[in-house]
Amino acid sequence: MSGTQAVSIMGAIIASMRQRAPIFEGRVAGAAEFYKGLRDYTTSMPLPAAYILPLGQDATPNNTYGGLQQIMHKGIGVAVELDAQRDRRGQDPTMQFETIEAQILSSVLNLYIGDCRMTQGAYFTGARYLDLDRARLWYQWEFGLDWQITDLDGVQPDAGIDLAGIEVDFFQSPGALAVPGKMPAVVVSIPTDGTIFPPTNGPWPPISNGGTS
């Protein structure tokens, strides 16, 4: 993200799982390790192990004229790999199902990630069986995050002008701007670069037509 600090959603969930799901003994990884484990059997972690995966996402329409305010609905999957070698029917690994589910829920549900990004914590959207072979059983729990994006997440236009300050002039009567030589009654100077403007030290000096402000 160019205008705001990038937040690692996957990293935050992995850290929460490692802290709150002791059944995995810290064996929680990301998508790269998950797909490596699906492709071959040379997983680097003993089982059971968990993998945090990005799923699909969509967003609400942007209804802000001239700006950006959208909510991205992000899907997050927690895929669990269980050892099925001792029981090829898959009965043995499923004996841990309730414990695993309870610890996953306590790690992810209501989790807030990123300052002011989420109006509610992560919520449960479903779960499904992924795969069962002669060695492993795969099951996935799925969660949703409502993630706010704004103008700060997009391209920031370059003004191209170094603004030293802003000056606002106040006149005493309507139409005074059209009177040549008319001096403002009040001048407000707002520095934008740290400059301190000196005080005006009194009223405006007389103008050429003999009047004063």
N, C-alpha and C positions, 0 to 999 in steps of 0.2 A: 504494500500500500504506500502510495507516495506521500499523502498528506497526514497520515496517522501512523502510529507505531503498530507494526504487524504483530498479531497475536497468534500463537501456535495452539489451535484448538486440539489437535491430536496430542500434542505434548502435554497439555493440561489434563486431558482425560487419562493418558498413560500414567502421569504422576499420581493422580487420584486413585487409580486402580492399584498401583503398586503400594500405596499407603493403606487403602481400605479393603483390599481383597486378599487376605493372607493365604488363601488356598492356592494361589498361583506362586507364592514365594518370590515375588518380583518378576516373574516371567511374563511380562507384558511388553509387546513390541508393536511396530507399525505395519503398514501395508507391504513394504518390501519383503520383510521376513515371512509374512503370510503367503504371498504368491510364490515365494521360494519353496515354502513347505508344501504347497499344492503341487508344484511341478515335480519335486523329488522328495525323498524321504530323509534328506540330510539336514533335518532341523537342528538348530544349535541349542535348543532349549528342551529340557525334560518336560514331560506332560503331567498334568494339564498346563496349557499355556493359552494366553489370550492375545488377540491382535486387534488394534483399533484401526478401523477402515473408514475412509470417506465414501459416502453413498451419494445418491442424487441430490440435487438442490434446485429450487425454483425461487421466485420472488414475487412480491406484490407489485402492482403497477406503480409507476412514479407519477403522482398526481400533483406535484409541487411545480408551479409555473416558474421557470427561470432558475430552478434549483434541483436538488436531488434528496429525496427522502424515501427509502425503500426498506422493506424487511425481507431478508433472504432466509428461506426455510432450508436449513442444512440437515441432511441425514447422516447419522453416524452409526456405524456397525461395530459391535463387539463380538468378534468371531472367536469361539473357543475350540481348541483342539484337544481331544481326549484320547487316551490310549485304549484301543479296542482289541489288542492282541490277545489278551487273556480270555476274551469272550467275543467271538466274531458275530454274535447276535446283537452286540451293542448293549446288552443288559448291564454289564459291569460298570462301564463309564457313566451310564445314566443314573446310577445310584448316588452320584455326586451332584445331580442336576439341581436339586433344591438349594443346596449350600452355595453352589456356584451362582445361581440366579440371585439369591438374596444378597450376596456380596457385590455382584455387578450392579444391582439396583442401588445399593447403598453407596456405591462409588460414583454413579453418574446422575441419578435422579436429582433434580433441583440444583445441579452444579452451574454456577455462574462463571463465565469466562470473559475477560476483557472488561475494562472500565466503561460503564454506560453503553455497552453494546447490546445487552439482553434485558428485556423488560420482565422476563420470567426465566426460571432455571430450565435446564434440560429436562425433557419429558419422554416417556416411553411411547413408542409407536407400534411395536410388534416384535415377534421373534419367529424364527423358522429354522428348520432342519436344512443343512447344506449338503452333507455327504457322509457316506459310511462305506469304508472299504475293509479289507482284511486286517488293517493295522490301526485305523483311526476313525474317530467319529467327529464330525464338524457340526457345530450349532451356532447360530448367530442371534444376539439380542440387538434391537435397533432403537435408536433414540432420535429426537428432533431438537434443533436449536433454532430459535428465532433471532437472527443476527441483523442489527441495524446498520445500514450504510448511508452515508451523506456525501455532500460535495467534497469533504476533506479526503475521501477515499479515491477521488478521481484526479484528472489532470488539473493542476493548479495554474491558472493563467498568469503570465508574467506581465505586470503593469508596465514595465519598461521605463518608469519615471521614479526617481528617488524623491519621495515626498518629504520635505523638511517640516512642514507644518500646515495647519488649516486655519484660515482667518474667517471669522463671521462678523459682518458689520450690521449694526442695528441703527435705523433712522427714526427720527421723531414723528414724522407724519407720512401718510400714504402718498405715493408719487414722488417722494424725495429723491429716489434714484435717478429720476429724469431731469433733475435740476443741476445744471452744470456747476461744478465747484462745491456742491453741498457736501459737508463733512458728516460722517456718521456720529450719532450721539454716543454709541458704545462700540468698542472693537474688542472681540474676544479672540485671542490667539491660542491655538492648541498645538503644541509641538508634537511631532511624531518621531523625531530622531534624537530626543534627549536634550535638545537645545532649550535653555531657559531664557524667555523673552524678558527684557527689562520693563519695569512699570512705565506707564505713560506720564506719570507725575503731573496730574492736573488736567484741566479742560483743553480742548483743541484750540490752537491759535486762531486769531481772527482770519476770516477769509477775505478775498479781494472785494466783495460787495459790501463789506462792513459788518456783516452778521457774525455771530458766533454759534457754535453748536450747543 
